[in-house]
Amino acid sequence: MSFLFAILVVLSVAATIAGYNFGHRRQPQRRLSSPSHDTKRSFSERQQETIFSPKIEPLEGFDWNATEPKQLRPFKPKYHITMALQADTPSELITMDRNYHGRVMARRSTIAEHASTVMGCIPKGRAAVSELYSYLLGDYLPARFPTMFQLEPNPGGPPKTDFVNRVTGLQAPLAPAPDDPLVALSTIAETVEDDMFLLLQRPEQGRHGEPGEHEAVAFVCCHPSGFDPSEKLGRVLRDVHGPVPAYGKIGPSMEKFFGRLEAGRSVKRVNWGIQTHADLFAPSGNHVYVGEEAQEDQEIDVESARLRVELQTLTRLPQTRAILFSFKTYLYPLGDIKAEGLGPQLADAIEGLKAGNAPGMWVYKGSVRWGQAACGFLRS
């Protein structure tokens, strides 16, 4: 699902959701053993106790290679632009499964081929990129997934600690290069398969000090769906969502929700669409925009067609106050949905895109092209 639509629906709710204080990243060291035993433990074990927030629940013994991807089925018979937010916890920011290694390796190739499309940062976004990088590599990932990521001493040079990815072998410093945010974004992209946008609120504006709009200041997005991520950089949400049908119904509420979101309080939601191919990197083709010709009722290869679902998270970084919008993309063959007995329900949901309060979604999501063929297959 495109960043355009993904942000637009994470918007109108004024939710107060209990969470922990994200800003308290450094906790006093907890002594888990006697002093004599403490000297026998590894550097990384002692370092972890000092750095990690106790609020991140570790997945001890987690085997990513034996973990099946989530089976998300969020479609409903009639489409409405409404909120469907759930409370999230800091521990659930990133989800891992058996696709991890293949996907992060593919992201490395995508960056090499399409760097200017999938990564970007304007000067005002540099501090937010550094904060995100340090939190993910220095705190969250080693704490949440200790079987996959560790903090280890760097044997070369002055004493310091590096982040080590035990799955891919990647080793990186805990502090990103201050003058090159693209290096930090590239490291993040090769470490997690979630795509991420960072947004900052502009200063107050107008004679009465109206709140400023939120602006996209940095991103890493290797799995775009129907949009070029680089075109969103430096734009406010109102402009980012220009092509989205019925955006005007929720635009003001969207800005208010972003402005009220507190650090340490996050929400999540699920978004879905259909595509006629199995590509994660799809900056064009998945949407139909105003003025674009769309051949209706096309034949499709049902073996290649996928239900595309995004598991989205929205939270705020405490130091820079940047909004982090992140999402992990899942692709499910339509044949699998049909085999589960859910073919008719998905077909109803596809046709329901034109039956709710935003009927333009039928065209925008591309259903005008493939809807008839997909529904016929799902109901057969």
N, C-alpha and C positions, 0 to 999 in steps of 0.2 A: 504494500500500500504506500502511496506516495507520502513524502514528508508534508506536502500541501494538505492532504486530507487528514493525516495523522495528527498534526498539531491542531487542526480546526476543531476536532471533537474532544480534545483534552482540555476543555475550555470553560464551559458555562457554569460549572458547578462551583459553589463557594463552600469547599469542604474543609472541615477541620478534622484532621485525621491524626490520631495519636501516633507518636513515633519517638525516636530518641534524638538527643542533641548531636546532630551530625558534626557540629563544630568542635565537640570535645574529642578530638582524634587522638590525642596523646594522653594515655592514662598512666597513673603511677604503676610501677612494676609490681606485679603480684608474685609473692614468693610461694611456689608450689612444692618446694622441697627444702630439705635442710641445707645449711650453708656448705657442708662437706660434699653433699651430692651435687650442689649447684655447679661446682667447678668441673664436674665430670660431664656435664651436658654440653652439646655442641654450641658453637657460637650462634647458629641460626635459631636454636631453641631459646637461648637466653635473650637474643635480640627480638624474637617474636613476642615474648612476654612484655617487653618494654614498649614496643610500638603498637601492637594490635589493640584495637578497641574491644573490650569484652562484650560489646553489644553485637558484634559479628559472630554468629553461631558457626563454628567450624564444622565442616563435613568430614569427620575423621573416617579414614578408610575409603573415601569416595573413589570409585573407579569410573572415570569418564567414558572409557571404552566399552563398558558394560551397561551404560545408562541410555535408555531409549529416549528419543526426542519426545517432548510433550505432544499429546494428541489434542489439539485445540479445535473445537467445532463451534465457533461463535455466531454462525449465521442464523437469522430469524426470518419468518415468512414475509414480513413487511419491513421496509427500511425507513427509519426515522433518524433525523439528526438529533440525538439526545445523548446525555452523559451515561456512561456505563463504567464509572470508576470504582475501583476497589482499593482499600487500604493496602499499602505495601510496607515492607520492612527493609531496613538496610541490608540484611542478609540476602535478600532476594534480588538484589540489583542485577546480578549476572547469573544466567542459567547455562550449565554445561551438559553436553551429551556426547554420544559416540561420533557425531559429525564434526567434533571440534577440530581435530588435526587437519582433516581435509579442507575444511572451510578456511581456517586461518592461513594455510598455505596458498589457497586460491586467492585470498585477499592480498597476499604479498604480490602475486602475479598481477592482480587487478591494479594495484598501486603503481607497479612498474610500467604498465601500459596506459593507464588513464589517471596519472597523478593529479593533473590540474582539475579533473572532473570530480574526483572522490575525496579530495582534501583541500582545505582552505582555512585561512585565518587572516583577519584584518588586525591592525595594530592594537586596537582596544580589546581584542580577545586573547592576547598573549598570556596575561596573568591567569585567566580562567583555564586555558589549556594546561598551564603548569600545575595549577591546583588539581585538576582532574587527573593528570598523569601521576602526580605524587600520591594521591589518594589510592588510585587503582593499584599501582605497582608496590607502593610502600606499605599500605595498610590492608586494603580490602582483599585482594586476590590471595596473598599468602595466608591471610587469616581464614578466609572462607574455604579455600581449596588447598590445604597444606600438602596433599599428595601430588599436586600439579605445579605449585609455585612455592618458591622458597626465597628467603633472604640469606645470602652467604657472603663471607668476607672475600674481597677481591685480593688475590695473592700478589698482584703486580702493583707497585707504587705504594703511596701512603695508605695507612689503614682506612678502609672504607667498606661499605656494604653495597652489594649489587642485588638486583632482582634477577632470579633465575627461573626460566620456564623449563621444567623438567620434561615436558612433552616435546617441545620443538627444539630445545637447546639454546634458545635465545637468552642472552645475558645483557642487562641494561642497567645503567646507573639509576639511583632512586631520584636524583634531581635532574630534570630535563635541561637541555641546552637552552640558556636564556634567550639567545638571539635567533633561534630557529624552531618555531613552534611546529613546523611541518615534520621535523624529525620526531618530535614527541607524538604527534598525531599518527605518524606511520607506525611507531612502536605500539601504540594502543591498538591500531588496526590489526597488527600481527599477533596480538596477545589475546584479544577477545573478538568474537564474531558479531558483537552488537554494534550497530551504527549509532553515532552520537552527534547531536547538534547542541551548541552552547549559545544561549541568548542572554543579552543584557538589556536592562531597561534604560532608555535614553533619559536625559535630564528632564525635569518638569518643563512644561511648555505652556504658552498662552498667558494672557493677562491674569488669569485666576489660578495659575500654577497647576493646571491639569496634569495628571500623571503622564510621563513620557511613554511612548510605545516601545515594545520589545523588539530587539534587532538581532538577527543571526550574525554572530561575530566569529564563529569558528565551527568547523564540522569535519567529520570523517565518515563517509557514507559509501561503502563498497557495494551495497545492495539497494540501489535506488530503484523505484518502480514507477516508470512513466514520467520522470522528471530529471533534469540535470541539476544536481546539488549545488554546483558552483554558481548557478544563476540566483540562488537564494542568499548568498553571502552579502552582508551589508544591507539587507532589505528588512523592513519591519513586517510584522505578521500580516498587516492589512494588505501589503503588496505581495507577500509570499502566497497568500490564499486567493489572489485575484481570480484564477480560473475555476475555483471550486464552487459548484452550484449551491445556492442557498447560504453562502457564507455570511451575507448580511444579517441573517437571523441571529447569529451568535457572536459576531465580531466584538461588540462592546463587552459582552460577558467574558469573552476569552481574555481580553487584556486585564480585566479586573481579577480573574482567577490567577493569572500569572503574577500579578502584583501582590496578591495576598499569600502566595505559597511560601511557607516557612522552611528554613533550613532544617533538615532532619525529618521532614514530613513529606512522604512521597506517595504517589498514587500510580496505579497501573490499569491498563485496559487492553483489549484485544481488538484488532481490526482485520478485515478480510477482503479479498477480491479474487478474481479468476484471471489467469493468464494462459496463453495458448502454447507456452514453451516451458522449459525447465531451468531457465537462466535466473540466477540471483541478481546479476548486474544487468539491469534493464532500464537505462535512462530514457528510453523512448519506446513507444509502441503499446504500452499497457493502458494508456488513457487516450481519450478523444477530446480535443479541445475545440472551443468555439471557432468556427471558420475552417476547421479541418475536415476534409472529406472522409467519410467512413462508409466503406462498402458493407451493406447490411447482409445479415444471414449468410455469412461465409462458412464454408466447410472447414473443419479443424481436425487436427490429428489428436484424437482423444487420448492416445498413449502419451503424448507430450504435455497435454494440458495439466495445469496444477491449480489447486486451491492454495492461494498465497495468504498466509496469516502472519501478522506482526504482534508480538508481545511487547507492549510499549510501557515505558516507565518515565515518570516526570518527577524531578526533585530539584532542590536548590543547593548549590555549593555554598558553604558558610562564609568563606573569606572574601571571595570576589562577588558574591551574591548572584552569580550566574545561574540561570536555569539550565539544567541538563535534561534534554529530551533524548532518550535512548530506546532502541528497539531491536529485537532479534527476530529474524525472518524464518518462517517455516514454510516448506513446500510439500504439499501432499498430492500425489497423483489422483485424478478424478476417479480412476478405477478403484482405488482404495476406499474412497468415500462411498462409492456404489456397493462395494463388497461388504461394507459395514451395515448396509441397509439404509443408509442416509441419503441415497441419491434423490428420491423425491423431495425430501426436505430442502436439500441444497438447490434443486431446481425451482422450488417455490420461492426461495430466498433471492435467487437471481432475478426472477420475474418481479419479485417484490421491490426491486430497486426503483421501479417506476410507479409504485403504488403508495408510497408514503408521503412524507412532507417535503421531500427533495427529489422530485421525479427526474430532474436533470442528471441524477446519478446513473441512470440507465445508459445514457450516452457517455458521460464522463468516464465511467469505469470500463467502457469498451463493450458492454453487453450488446449493444446494437450490432456489433460485428459477429460475435460468437455465441450469443445467448441462445438462439434457436437450436444450434447444433449441440451445445453443451447440455441444455435441458432435455433434448431428445435422448441423448446418451444416458443421462442420469436416471431417466424414467423408464428406460428400455429393460 
